[in-house]
Amino acid sequence: MKRMRERPPFSPVISLLTISSVWDARLSAALKDLSLTTRKYGLLAHVQGTPGISFSELARRSQITVQTAHAAVRTLVDEGLVADSTAHAGAASDLRVTAKGERTLAEAQRRLDELDATFASGVPHLSSALHGLHEEPFGF
């Protein structure tokens, strides 16, 4: 006779990671034809929200290295979404979202709004509980 294994105890961290993975995949699919990934969307939104942001601050806000931020911004510049008017060695950056970047962000936001509405309608209490945690996560 086959013995049933006990289920592991409930873990809110594992549950949150599972939910995060599902919704990250949905957001990635929604942004794909805009040539955006979740990370590129976040970086572009940070540049839009803080024109002239430094690479160091962009990296800090995105929780990536400065070198990764430089590489990602280079891609955004090459795609015409961001402009860096001082893109030479030793100069402080002056990153700004281009008109194309503004249009792309507006469409990405529209799609994100649809996903948010779907999520919130399915789990309104969880949606409310998550409000603000991306800006001030507890325990950090």
C-alpha positions as CSV (number, residue, x, y, z in Angstrom):
1,M,0.0,0.0,0.0
2,K,1.3,3.4,-1.0
3,R,1.8,5.8,1.8
4,M,0.8,9.4,1.4
5,R,3.5,12.0,2.1
6,E,2.6,14.7,4.5
7,R,2.3,18.1,2.9
8,P,4.9,20.6,4.0
9,P,3.6,23.3,6.4
10,F,2.1,26.4,4.8
11,S,4.7,29.0,4.0
12,P,3.6,32.5,3.2
13,V,7.0,33.2,1.6
14,I,6.6,30.2,-0.8
15,S,3.0,31.2,-1.6
16,L,4.1,34.7,-2.4
17,L,6.9,33.5,-4.6
18,T,4.5,31.2,-6.4
19,I,2.0,33.9,-7.0
20,S,4.8,36.3,-8.0
21,S,6.1,33.8,-10.6
22,V,2.6,33.4,-12.1
23,W,2.0,37.1,-12.4
24,D,5.5,37.9,-13.6
25,A,4.9,35.5,-16.5
26,R,1.6,37.2,-17.3
27,L,3.2,40.6,-17.2
28,S,6.1,39.4,-19.4
29,A,3.6,38.1,-21.9
30,A,1.7,41.4,-21.9
31,L,4.8,43.4,-22.5
32,K,6.5,41.1,-25.0
33,D,5.3,42.8,-28.2
34,L,6.4,46.1,-26.8
35,S,10.0,44.7,-26.6
36,L,9.9,45.1,-22.8
37,T,10.7,42.7,-20.0
38,T,9.6,43.3,-16.5
39,R,13.1,44.6,-15.7
40,K,13.2,46.9,-18.7
41,Y,9.8,48.2,-17.8
42,G,10.9,49.0,-14.3
43,L,14.1,50.7,-15.4
44,L,12.2,52.8,-17.9
45,A,9.6,53.8,-15.3
46,H,12.4,54.8,-12.9
47,V,13.9,57.0,-15.6
48,Q,10.5,58.6,-16.4
49,G,9.8,59.2,-12.7
50,T,13.2,60.8,-12.1
51,P,14.6,62.4,-15.2
52,G,18.4,62.8,-14.9
53,I,18.6,59.9,-12.6
54,S,22.2,58.6,-12.1
55,F,23.2,55.0,-12.9
56,S,24.0,54.4,-9.2
57,E,20.6,55.5,-8.1
58,L,18.9,53.6,-10.9
59,A,20.8,50.4,-9.9
60,R,19.9,50.9,-6.2
61,R,16.2,51.3,-6.9
62,S,16.3,48.3,-9.3
63,Q,18.4,46.2,-6.9
64,I,20.9,45.5,-9.6
65,T,24.6,46.4,-10.0
66,V,25.7,49.6,-11.6
67,Q,27.3,47.6,-14.4
68,T,24.0,45.8,-15.1
69,A,22.2,49.2,-15.1
70,H,24.7,50.5,-17.7
71,A,24.1,47.5,-19.9
72,A,20.3,47.7,-19.6
73,V,20.2,51.4,-20.3
74,R,22.4,50.9,-23.3
75,T,19.7,48.6,-24.6
76,L,17.0,51.1,-23.9
77,V,19.0,53.8,-25.7
78,D,19.6,51.5,-28.7
79,E,15.9,50.9,-28.8
80,G,15.1,54.6,-28.8
81,L,13.3,54.5,-25.5
82,V,15.9,56.5,-23.4
83,A,18.3,59.3,-24.2
84,D,21.5,60.0,-22.3
85,S,22.7,63.5,-23.3
86,T,26.0,63.0,-21.6
87,A,26.9,59.5,-22.6
88,H,30.7,59.8,-22.4
89,A,33.2,58.5,-19.8
90,G,33.6,60.5,-16.7
91,A,30.4,62.6,-17.2
92,A,27.4,62.4,-14.9
93,S,24.5,60.7,-16.6
94,D,21.4,62.7,-17.8
95,L,19.0,59.9,-18.5
96,R,15.6,60.9,-19.9
97,V,12.7,58.9,-21.5
98,T,12.2,59.8,-25.2
99,A,8.9,60.4,-26.9
100,K,8.9,56.8,-28.1
101,G,9.7,55.7,-24.5
102,E,6.7,57.7,-23.2
103,R,4.4,56.1,-25.7
104,T,5.7,52.6,-24.9
105,L,5.4,53.3,-21.2
106,A,1.8,54.5,-21.6
107,E,0.8,51.3,-23.4
108,A,2.7,49.2,-20.9
109,Q,0.8,51.0,-18.0
110,R,-2.5,50.4,-19.7
111,R,-1.7,46.6,-19.9
112,L,-0.5,46.6,-16.3
113,D,-3.7,48.3,-15.2
114,E,-5.7,45.5,-16.8
115,L,-3.6,42.8,-15.0
116,D,-3.9,44.7,-11.7
117,A,-7.7,44.8,-12.1
118,T,-7.8,41.1,-12.8
119,F,-5.6,40.3,-9.8
120,A,-7.5,42.7,-7.5
121,S,-10.9,41.3,-8.5
122,G,-9.7,37.7,-7.8
123,V,-8.0,38.4,-4.4
124,P,-9.1,41.8,-3.2
125,H,-7.8,41.3,0.4
126,L,-4.4,40.3,-0.8
127,S,-4.3,43.2,-3.2
128,S,-5.1,45.6,-0.4
129,A,-2.5,43.9,1.9
130,L,0.2,44.4,-0.8
131,H,-0.4,48.1,-1.2
132,G,2.7,50.1,-0.6
133,L,5.0,47.1,0.2
134,H,7.0,47.7,-3.1
135,E,8.0,51.1,-1.8
136,E,8.7,50.3,1.8
137,P,9.1,46.5,2.3
138,F,9.1,45.6,6.0
139,G,12.2,44.1,7.5
140,F,14.7,45.8,5.2
